Amino acid sequence: MVIGGFGGIGRSVCRWLAEQGARHLVVVSRSAGSTEKISQLRAELGDVPHNVEVAAIRCDISDKSQLRTALDGYAQTGAPAIKGIIHCGMELKVILLSLFDLAIANNLQRIRSWSI
């Protein structure tokens, strides 16, 4: 499972996994509903010497119930079990250091991957 697999780093990780022999990739992303992004990733993996199946799950992993529902739905498809997780998701926020305060620092503590 690659979290954030449709971003630049995530796509590179998906390609690397495929080149290492992965045949099934589960990409979890808030933008997984975009057929364009899924098609782009599949096209990028098209020159790997074996068939790579890409399952896209739209989910915000910071929402534990949404993640549970998404993973339960995936499990019910009869697809291969998830054997590992690589977290490539990120949310960038630019702020001047002089404006950085305790409230912002506390918000950074809420790491999205705690739900995994």
C-alpha positions in Angstrom: 0.0 0.0 0.0 1.4 3.4 -1.0 -0.2 6.3 0.8 -0.1 9.4 -1.3 0.8 7.4 -4.4 -0.4 9.9 -7.0 2.0 12.6 -6.0 5.5 12.9 -7.4 7.3 10.9 -4.7 4.4 8.4 -4.5 4.5 7.7 -8.3 8.3 7.2 -8.1 7.8 4.8 -5.2 5.1 2.9 -7.1 7.4 2.6 -10.1 10.3 1.4 -7.9 8.1 -1.2 -6.3 6.9 -2.4 -9.7 10.5 -2.6 -11.0 11.4 -4.7 -7.9 8.6 -7.2 -8.9 5.5 -5.9 -7.2 2.4 -7.1 -9.1 -0.3 -5.5 -7.0 -0.2 -1.9 -5.8 -2.8 -0.4 -3.5 -2.7 3.4 -3.7 -4.5 5.3 -1.0 -5.0 9.0 -1.7 -7.5 11.8 -1.2 -7.3 12.2 -5.0 -7.8 8.6 -5.8 -11.2 9.3 -7.3 -9.5 11.0 -10.3 -9.5 8.6 -13.3 -6.9 10.8 -14.9 -4.4 10.2 -12.1 -5.1 6.5 -12.1 -4.6 6.4 -15.9 -1.4 8.4 -15.6 0.1 6.0 -13.0 -0.9 2.9 -15.0 0.7 4.5 -18.1 3.9 5.2 -16.2 4.0 1.5 -15.1 3.3 0.3 -18.6 6.9 -0.4 -19.6 7.6 -2.6 -16.5 8.2 -6.2 -17.9 5.3 -7.7 -16.0 1.6 -6.7 -15.5 1.1 -4.5 -12.5 -2.5 -4.2 -11.1 -3.2 -0.8 -9.5 -6.1 -0.5 -7.0 -6.9 3.1 -6.1 -8.7 3.8 -2.8 -10.0 7.3 -2.1 -9.5 8.1 1.5 -8.2 10.7 4.0 -6.1 8.6 6.3 -6.4 11.1 9.1 -10.0 10.0 9.5 -9.9 6.6 11.2 -13.4 5.5 10.4 -13.0 6.5 6.7 -9.7 4.5 6.6 -11.4 1.5 8.3 -14.3 1.6 5.8 -11.9 1.9 2.8 -9.7 -1.0 3.9 -12.7 -3.2 4.7 -14.1 -2.4 1.3 -10.8 -3.4 -0.3 -10.6 -6.6 1.7 -14.1 -7.6 0.5 -13.0 -7.5 -3.1 -10.9 -10.6 -2.7 -7.8 -8.8 -3.8 -4.4 -9.9 -2.4 -3.7 -9.0 1.2 -1.7 -5.8 1.9 1.8 -6.8 2.9 3.4 -3.4 3.6 2.8 0.3 3.8 4.9 3.1 2.4 3.7 6.6 3.4 4.4 9.2 0.7 1.6 11.5 1.5 2.3 15.0 2.7 0.7 18.4 3.1 2.9 21.4 2.7 2.3 24.6 4.5 4.6 27.6 4.2 4.7 30.0 7.2 7.1 32.7 8.3 9.1 31.6 11.3 8.2 34.8 13.1 4.5 33.8 12.8 5.1 30.3 14.2 3.4 29.8 17.5 2.2 27.1 20.0 -1.1 26.7 18.2 0.6 25.9 14.9 3.1 23.6 16.6 0.2 21.7 18.3 -1.6 21.4 15.0 1.6 19.8 13.5 1.4 17.1 16.2 -1.7 15.8 14.5 0.2 13.5 12.2 -2.1 12.1 9.5 -0.7 8.6 9.7 -1.7 8.0 13.3 -4.8 6.3 12.0 -2.8 3.6 10.2 
